[in-house]
């Protein structure tokens, strides 16, 4: 076992860096670039059976914002604080054609000790199960399913299901697991308690859970006094990493180790991958970072993670959940009466 290898459910990954599903994995060239960059797995752009979800892709738009919510020029090297604000839709290619490509690409991935993961977004559950069976029969080795895509809230009714409760997630996984034998990853939507969604998915038979999806947001443009992009949109950025880590850690606390989790939303580099591993993830999907910086960010992240692990004298598998397991209650920390006074500036208050 090498320093970077991890186990995710029943799978052995050569490293925990995964190219997440998005526009960067919507073409053969994009998926191949991620494989050549060394990703442990690549999740293809999601699809389903509805034409409305495919047409939604025609209305996509993308914007980079800095930490002060100002637009940034889309360049090959955006600032570290860049945030991706966008609206999107599903893959427009015919399912049979796309599936043929994925099978061919997964054969290439296998030769590189990696995986190409087929991705489905639920509209009709029956159709999702049917398409999952087709993927399995064609030979794909891993399937990921999105229970409630963030853009579903803005989609035409029936185009993309919006499932945000534990019972709904459980029903989806149970229906899929009755027909699928290959490893099944469930990408979870935002919920009031992500630990409940994760438990429902894993108890129902999912091999791993991925969270969290980007957040649907609205950002006003001060100069036009109107919303950026004219719509609600999904937003992700470095600010999201602490939130993702919180849910990874809380889920580990609730479900115990090893809970097979994939962290996503907020990882920009190999050090962020390490942070998510420490919080309890067994692997980390990078999506916005790849869209902004290209597949090279995957290679760089793998190298940075390897450097970190070497410097620490540990393996990726050894650090999974290490920080989460050291969490304590507020009252377990040393008492420091009056410490708060050091963080109040009297000169900042009016007389």
DRENFI-284539 format. One record per residue (C-alpha): residue in one letter; x, y, z; chain. Coordinates in pm, 1 decimal, decimal comma. Layout:
<"A" <X Y Z> "A">
...
***
This chain:
<"X" <0,0 0,0 0,0> "A">
<"X" <140,7 339,5 -96,7> "A">
<"X" <130,8 658,0 110,7> "A">
<"X" <-165,5 792,4 -90,2> "A">
<"X" <-386,4 482,6 -112,8> "A">
<"X" <-722,2 483,4 65,1> "A">
<"X" <-1021,1 251,6 93,9> "A">
<"X" <-1366,1 386,2 11,3> "A">
<"X" <-1629,6 127,4 88,0> "A">
<"X" <-1524,0 -180,9 -109,4> "A">
<"X" <-1294,3 14,0 -342,7> "A">
<"X" <-924,5 74,3 -317,2> "A">
<"X" <-831,7 416,7 -460,0> "A">
<"X" <-473,1 491,9 -559,3> "A">
<"X" <-522,1 835,1 -405,0> "A">
<"X" <-816,7 1021,4 -247,2> "A">
<"X" <-832,2 1301,8 -507,7> "A">
<"X" <-1144,5 1268,8 -724,2> "A">
<"X" <-1249,7 1490,0 -1013,8> "A">
<"X" <-1610,7 1575,0 -930,7> "A">
<"X" <-1903,0 1582,8 -1171,1> "A">
<"X" <-1934,5 1907,1 -1365,9> "A">
<"X" <-1875,4 2080,4 -1694,0> "A">
<"X" <-1507,0 1979,2 -1681,3> "A">
<"X" <-1611,1 1611,9 -1696,1> "A">
<"X" <-1876,2 1655,3 -1965,9> "A">
<"X" <-1651,0 1551,3 -2256,7> "A">
<"X" <-1417,1 1266,1 -2339,1> "A">
<"X" <-1123,8 1507,0 -2343,3> "A">
<"X" <-1215,4 1648,5 -2003,3> "A">
<"X" <-1244,5 1306,9 -1840,6> "A">
<"X" <-926,1 1187,2 -2008,1> "A">
<"X" <-738,3 1496,9 -1887,6> "A">
<"X" <-846,1 1426,0 -1530,0> "A">
<"X" <-730,2 1065,1 -1560,5> "A">
<"X" <-396,7 1172,5 -1704,2> "A">
<"X" <-357,6 1417,3 -1414,9> "A">
<"X" <-363,2 1114,9 -1184,7> "A">
<"X" <-707,0 1140,8 -1020,3> "A">
<"X" <-805,8 842,2 -810,8> "A">
<"X" <-1145,8 855,4 -981,8> "A">
<"X" <-1336,8 1082,9 -1218,5> "A">
<"X" <-1712,5 1139,5 -1184,3> "A">
<"X" <-1876,1 1211,7 -1519,5> "A">
<"X" <-2124,9 1493,4 -1570,0> "A">
<"X" <-2468,6 1380,0 -1457,2> "A">
<"X" <-2759,3 1290,7 -1680,2> "A">
<"X" <-3117,1 1170,2 -1655,5> "A">
<"X" <-3404,0 1085,2 -1888,5> "A">
<"X" <-3573,6 1426,0 -1918,2> "A">
<"X" <-3537,9 1662,7 -2212,4> "A">
<"X" <-3618,6 1957,6 -1985,6> "A">
<"X" <-3306,0 1895,8 -1777,2> "A">
<"X" <-3098,7 1878,9 -2095,1> "A">
<"X" <-3248,2 2204,6 -2227,8> "A">
<"X" <-3162,4 2373,2 -1899,3> "A">
<"X" <-2795,9 2349,5 -2002,1> "A">
<"X" <-2869,6 2601,5 -2279,7> "A">
<"X" <-2940,2 2861,6 -2011,3> "A">
<"X" <-2619,5 2814,9 -1813,4> "A">
<"X" <-2392,4 3098,9 -1709,9> "A">
<"X" <-2084,6 3128,0 -1491,0> "A">
<"X" <-1923,9 3401,6 -1285,9> "A">
<"X" <-1618,7 3422,5 -1063,4> "A">
<"X" <-1645,2 3642,5 -755,4> "A">
<"X" <-1378,6 3744,2 -506,1> "A">
<"X" <-1430,6 3739,5 -129,2> "A">
<"X" <-1584,6 4088,6 -147,5> "A">
<"X" <-1841,2 3970,1 -405,0> "A">
<"X" <-1677,1 4152,8 -694,3> "A">
<"X" <-1659,0 3987,3 -1038,1> "A">
<"X" <-1319,5 3846,6 -1137,4> "A">
<"X" <-1194,7 3793,5 -1489,6> "A">
<"X" <-1200,5 3424,5 -1584,8> "A">
<"X" <-830,8 3345,5 -1631,6> "A">
<"X" <-611,0 3038,0 -1600,4> "A">
<"X" <-493,2 3153,0 -1256,6> "A">
<"X" <-780,4 3305,4 -1059,0> "A">
<"X" <-712,4 3436,0 -705,9> "A">
<"X" <-717,7 3186,7 -421,1> "A">
<"X" <-1035,6 3341,0 -279,3> "A">
<"X" <-1227,4 3298,3 -608,9> "A">
<"X" <-1581,6 3167,2 -576,8> "A">
<"X" <-1780,8 3007,1 -857,1> "A">
<"X" <-2137,8 3132,6 -893,2> "A">
<"X" <-2334,3 2965,3 -1169,3> "A">
<"X" <-2647,1 2807,8 -1303,2> "A">
<"X" <-2626,6 2478,2 -1485,8> "A">
<"X" <-2815,0 2187,8 -1637,8> "A">
<"X" <-2760,3 1824,1 -1723,6> "A">
<"X" <-2567,7 1655,6 -2002,0> "A">
<"X" <-2730,1 1695,8 -2342,9> "A">
<"X" <-2576,5 1393,9 -2515,4> "A">
<"X" <-2795,1 1091,3 -2588,0> "A">
<"X" <-2767,0 839,0 -2308,0> "A">
<"X" <-2660,3 545,9 -2525,6> "A">
<"X" <-2384,3 749,1 -2688,8> "A">
<"X" <-2265,2 886,6 -2355,6> "A">
<"X" <-2266,4 541,4 -2198,5> "A">
<"X" <-2050,7 400,5 -2479,4> "A">
<"X" <-1797,3 676,8 -2416,8> "A">
<"X" <-1796,0 620,3 -2041,2> "A">
<"X" <-1736,7 246,6 -2081,8> "A">
<"X" <-1445,5 315,2 -2316,3> "A">
<"X" <-1302,4 575,9 -2077,6> "A">
<"X" <-1343,6 347,3 -1777,8> "A">
<"X" <-1137,7 84,8 -1959,6> "A">
<"X" <-864,2 346,8 -1994,0> "A">
<"X" <-908,6 434,6 -1626,6> "A">
<"X" <-871,8 70,8 -1523,6> "A">
<"X" <-535,4 54,3 -1697,8> "A">
<"X" <-433,4 356,6 -1488,2> "A">
<"X" <-567,8 201,3 -1165,0> "A">
<"X" <-846,5 457,6 -1155,7> "A">
<"X" <-1223,4 470,0 -1218,0> "A">
<"X" <-1466,9 659,9 -1435,6> "A">
<"X" <-1789,6 690,8 -1238,4> "A">
<"X" <-2125,3 719,8 -1416,0> "A">
<"X" <-2347,3 989,1 -1264,1> "A">
<"X" <-2727,2 1011,4 -1259,4> "A">
<"X" <-2957,9 1282,6 -1123,7> "A">
<"X" <-3299,6 1157,2 -1020,0> "A">
<"X" <-3612,3 1274,8 -1201,9> "A">
<"X" <-3829,2 960,9 -1210,0> "A">
<"X" <-3694,7 700,8 -969,0> "A">
<"X" <-3802,3 415,4 -1194,5> "A">
<"X" <-3612,1 567,9 -1485,7> "A">
<"X" <-3309,9 631,3 -1265,3> "A">
<"X" <-3304,3 263,5 -1168,6> "A">
<"X" <-3340,2 161,4 -1533,8> "A">
<"X" <-3052,2 385,1 -1641,0> "A">
<"X" <-2842,3 257,7 -1351,6> "A">
<"X" <-2903,9 -97,4 -1468,4> "A">
<"X" <-2794,9 0,0 -1817,9> "A">
<"X" <-2471,8 143,3 -1677,9> "A">
<"X" <-2409,4 -173,7 -1479,2> "A">
<"X" <-2484,3 -403,6 -1773,3> "A">
<"X" <-2252,5 -200,6 -1995,8> "A">
<"X" <-1968,9 -261,3 -1752,1> "A">
<"X" <-1927,7 59,1 -1551,5> "A">
<"X" <-1768,5 -30,2 -1220,1> "A">
<"X" <-1906,6 254,7 -1003,9> "A">
<"X" <-2223,1 467,0 -1017,3> "A">
<"X" <-2298,3 790,7 -832,9> "A">
<"X" <-2653,6 919,6 -794,5> "A">
<"X" <-2756,7 1271,7 -695,0> "A">
<"X" <-3058,6 1264,3 -467,3> "A">
<"X" <-3154,1 1630,3 -507,7> "A">
<"X" <-2935,5 1846,4 -730,3> "A">
<"X" <-2906,6 2208,3 -619,9> "A">
<"X" <-3026,4 2332,4 -960,7> "A">
<"X" <-3339,1 2119,5 -929,1> "A">
<"X" <-3509,8 2399,4 -736,6> "A">
<"X" <-3491,7 2619,4 -1044,7> "A">
<"X" <-3564,4 2348,5 -1301,6> "A">
<"X" <-3889,6 2291,9 -1489,0> "A">
<"X" <-4119,4 2073,5 -1280,0> "A">
<"X" <-4031,7 1707,5 -1323,7> "A">
<"X" <-3689,3 1770,8 -1479,5> "A">
<"X" <-3481,3 1713,8 -1166,6> "A">
<"X" <-3613,5 1574,7 -839,7> "A">
<"X" <-3559,0 1772,0 -520,4> "A">
<"X" <-3522,2 1523,1 -234,9> "A">
<"X" <-3394,4 1663,2 93,5> "A">
<"X" <-3530,8 1430,0 361,8> "A">
<"X" <-3395,5 1106,6 504,9> "A">
<"X" <-3697,9 899,0 402,5> "A">
<"X" <-3666,7 1018,4 43,7> "A">
<"X" <-3295,2 942,0 31,8> "A">
<"X" <-3358,4 599,0 181,8> "A">
<"X" <-3625,6 520,6 -79,4> "A">
<"X" <-3390,1 614,5 -363,7> "A">
<"X" <-3104,6 399,0 -234,4> "A">
<"X" <-3328,1 100,9 -159,3> "A">
<"X" <-3475,0 108,1 -510,8> "A">
<"X" <-3129,9 128,9 -668,2> "A">
<"X" <-2972,7 -132,6 -443,8> "A">
<"X" <-3241,8 -387,9 -529,2> "A">
<"X" <-3116,6 -383,4 -888,5> "A">
<"X" <-2754,5 -274,4 -869,3> "A">
<"X" <-2460,5 -480,2 -748,5> "A">
<"X" <-2181,9 -235,5 -838,0> "A">
<"X" <-2056,6 18,2 -582,4> "A">
<"X" <-2311,9 296,9 -537,9> "A">
<"X" <-2218,2 644,1 -418,6> "A">
<"X" <-2494,0 882,2 -310,6> "A">
<"X" <-2435,0 1254,6 -350,1> "A">
<"X" <-2642,8 1415,5 -78,5> "A">
<"X" <-2823,6 1750,1 -99,0> "A">
<"X" <-2815,2 2010,1 173,7> "A">
<"X" <-3038,9 1917,9 465,4> "A">
<"X" <-3102,6 2042,9 815,0> "A">
<"X" <-2904,2 1749,1 950,3> "A">
<"X" <-2662,5 1589,0 704,6> "A">
<"X" <-2587,5 1309,1 949,9> "A">
<"X" <-2945,7 1182,6 913,5> "A">
<"X" <-2923,3 1183,2 533,2> "A">
<"X" <-2590,3 1002,8 542,8> "A">
<"X" <-2721,4 741,2 784,9> "A">
<"X" <-3030,8 683,5 572,1> "A">
<"X" <-2822,6 632,7 258,1> "A">
<"X" <-2565,8 401,9 416,9> "A">
<"X" <-2826,2 199,0 608,4> "A">
<"X" <-3016,4 148,9 281,7> "A">
<"X" <-2709,9 7,3 110,0> "A">
<"X" <-2505,2 292,1 -38,4> "A">
<"X" <-2133,1 213,7 -47,9> "A">
<"X" <-2038,1 575,7 21,2> "A">
<"X" <-2196,0 917,8 62,9> "A">
<"X" <-2067,4 1245,0 -83,0> "A">
<"X" <-2150,7 1583,1 67,5> "A">
<"X" <-2221,6 1860,1 50,7> "A">
<"X" <-2359,0 1994,3 -275,0> "A">
<"X" <-2310,6 2361,0 -351,8> "A">
<"X" <-2560,8 2605,6 -203,2> "A">
<"X" <-2830,4 2785,5 -399,5> "A">
<"X" <-2774,0 3155,5 -347,6> "A">
<"X" <-2847,0 3505,8 -472,8> "A">
<"X" <-2579,6 3775,3 -496,5> "A">
<"X" <-2676,6 4138,6 -570,5> "A">
<"X" <-2463,2 4342,2 -808,9> "A">
<"X" <-2418,7 4683,1 -642,5> "A">
<"X" <-2351,3 4868,5 -967,4> "A">
<"X" <-2667,6 4746,1 -1142,4> "A">
<"X" <-2876,7 4696,9 -827,3> "A">
<"X" <-2982,2 4364,8 -973,6> "A">
<"X" <-2889,4 3999,1 -915,3> "A">
<"X" <-2569,7 3867,3 -1070,7> "A">
<"X" <-2661,1 3640,3 -1363,8> "A">
<"X" <-3019,1 3758,9 -1320,1> "A">
<"X" <-3108,9 3448,4 -1121,7> "A">
<"X" <-3049,8 3236,2 -819,7> "A">
<"X" <-2737,9 3024,9 -869,6> "A">
<"X" <-2524,3 2763,0 -705,0> "A">
<"X" <-2222,0 2895,3 -520,6> "A">
<"X" <-1913,4 2726,7 -385,2> "A">
<"X" <-1575,9 2846,4 -268,6> "A">
<"X" <-1310,2 2818,7 0,3> "A">
<"X" <-1556,3 2950,8 261,6> "A">
<"X" <-1746,4 2621,2 229,9> "A">
<"X" <-1460,9 2398,9 348,1> "A">
<"X" <-1521,1 2449,0 724,7> "A">
<"X" <-1890,9 2369,7 674,6> "A">
<"X" <-1814,3 2052,0 482,6> "A">
<"X" <-1560,5 1949,9 746,3> "A">
<"X" <-1817,3 2007,3 1019,4> "A">
<"X" <-2065,3 1768,1 857,8> "A">
<"X" <-1795,4 1510,8 789,4> "A">
<"X" <-1690,5 1521,3 1154,1> "A">
<"X" <-2046,2 1518,2 1290,2> "A">
<"X" <-2135,3 1222,6 1068,3> "A">
<"X" <-1827,5 1034,2 1185,9> "A">
<"X" <-1929,1 1104,8 1544,9> "A">
<"X" <-2280,8 977,5 1479,5> "A">
<"X" <-2204,1 675,2 1262,4> "A">
<"X" <-1860,1 580,9 1388,8> "A">
<"X" <-1549,7 486,4 1195,5> "A">
<"X" <-1505,5 401,2 924,5> "A">
<"X" <-1807,1 578,3 774,7> "A">
<"X" <-1736,4 580,3 397,4> "A">
<"X" <-1763,3 951,2 311,1> "A">
<"X" <-1650,6 1170,1 23,3> "A">
<"X" <-1595,7 1536,4 104,9> "A">
<"X" <-1688,5 1792,2 -157,0> "A">
<"X" <-1739,1 2169,3 -176,3> "A">
<"X" <-1449,7 2388,4 -67,6> "A">
<"X" <-1133,5 2195,8 -158,2> "A">
<"X" <-887,9 2403,8 -363,6> "A">
<"X" <-562,0 2212,0 -322,7> "A">
<"X" <-392,2 1914,7 -162,1> "A">
<"X" <-387,5 2076,8 179,3> "A">
<"X" <-765,6 2119,4 166,6> "A">
<"X" <-789,8 1752,4 69,2> "A">
<"X" <-586,9 1672,1 381,4> "A">
<"X" <-821,2 1887,9 591,2> "A">
<"X" <-1124,7 1693,8 469,6> "A">
<"X" <-948,8 1362,4 532,8> "A">
<"X" <-870,6 1473,5 887,1> "A">
<"X" <-1239,0 1563,5 930,6> "A">
<"X" <-1346,1 1210,9 832,2> "A">
<"X" <-1359,6 1186,8 452,1> "A">
<"X" <-1200,5 886,6 284,1> "A">
<"X" <-1177,8 1076,4 -44,9> "A">
<"X" <-1242,5 1428,4 -175,4> "A">
<"X" <-1414,1 1547,6 -492,2> "A">
<"X" <-1284,3 1864,5 -656,5> "A">
<"X" <-1525,7 2024,1 -901,7> "A">
<"X" <-1522,2 2405,3 -894,7> "A">
<"X" <-1142,7 2406,4 -861,3> "A">
<"X" <-1111,0 2194,7 -1176,6> "A">
<"X" <-1356,6 2415,6 -1365,5> "A">
<"X" <-1160,7 2727,7 -1266,3> "A">
<"X" <-804,4 2598,2 -1301,3> "A">
<"X" <-821,6 2290,7 -1522,0> "A">
<"X" <-712,5 1932,4 -1464,1> "A">
<"X" <-367,2 2048,1 -1355,2> "A">
<"X" <-514,2 2131,9 -1014,2> "A">
<"X" <-570,7 1759,4 -962,9> "A">
<"X" <-206,6 1673,9 -1025,6> "A">
<"X" <-91,8 1962,5 -806,9> "A">
<"X" <-325,7 1855,0 -528,0> "A">
<"X" <-199,8 1497,3 -538,1> "A">
<"X" <159,0 1621,9 -518,5> "A">
<"X" <78,1 1862,8 -233,2> "A">
<"X" <-104,4 1591,8 -39,7> "A">
<"X" <186,2 1352,8 -88,4> "A">
<"X" <431,4 1617,7 32,7> "A">
<"X" <217,7 1682,5 340,5> "A">
<"X" <189,6 1313,6 424,9> "A">
<"X" <563,8 1259,7 379,5> "A">
<"X" <644,1 1556,2 601,9> "A">
<"X" <405,7 1426,5 868,1> "A">
<"X" <535,7 1071,5 839,2> "A">
<"X" <187,3 926,2 786,9> "A">
<"X" <-31,1 779,3 513,5> "A">
<"X" <-359,6 914,8 380,6> "A">
<"X" <-543,1 619,7 534,2> "A">
<"X" <-393,1 687,3 875,9> "A">
<"X" <-515,4 1046,3 902,6> "A">
<"X" <-880,1 984,1 808,0> "A">
<"X" <-1093,4 1125,1 1089,6> "A">
<"X" <-794,7 1201,1 1314,2> "A">
<"X" <-897,4 1561,9 1380,3> "A">
<"X" <-1264,9 1470,8 1413,8> "A">
<"X" <-1177,5 1216,4 1682,6> "A">
<"X" <-1003,4 1486,9 1885,6> "A">
<"X" <-1308,0 1714,0 1903,8> "A">
<"X" <-1416,8 1809,4 2254,7> "A">
<"X" <-1700,5 2003,6 2413,4> "A">
<"X" <-1653,3 2372,7 2494,8> "A">
<"X" <-1651,3 2293,8 2864,1> "A">
<"X" <-1375,2 2033,9 2821,9> "A">
<"X" <-1133,3 2307,6 2721,8> "A">
<"X" <-930,1 2493,7 2990,8> "A">
<"X" <-1123,5 2769,7 3162,3> "A">
<"X" <-987,5 3118,6 3088,2> "A">
<"X" <-1196,4 3369,2 3284,2> "A">
<"X" <-1195,9 3712,9 3126,9> "A">
<"X" <-1018,8 3599,7 2809,7> "A">
<"X" <-1291,3 3758,5 2600,9> "A">
<"X" <-1170,0 4101,7 2706,4> "A">
<"X" <-853,2 4056,0 2499,0> "A">
<"X" <-1066,0 4048,4 2185,4> "A">
<"X" <-1266,1 4364,8 2245,5> "A">
<"X" <-1114,6 4693,6 2131,8> "A">
<"X" <-1248,2 4968,5 2362,0> "A">
<"X" <-1131,5 5238,7 2117,2> "A">
<"X" <-1369,7 5097,8 1858,5> "A">
<"X" <-1671,6 5176,2 2073,3> "A">
<"X" <-1822,7 5525,7 2096,4> "A">
<"X" <-1823,5 5707,1 2430,0> "A">
***
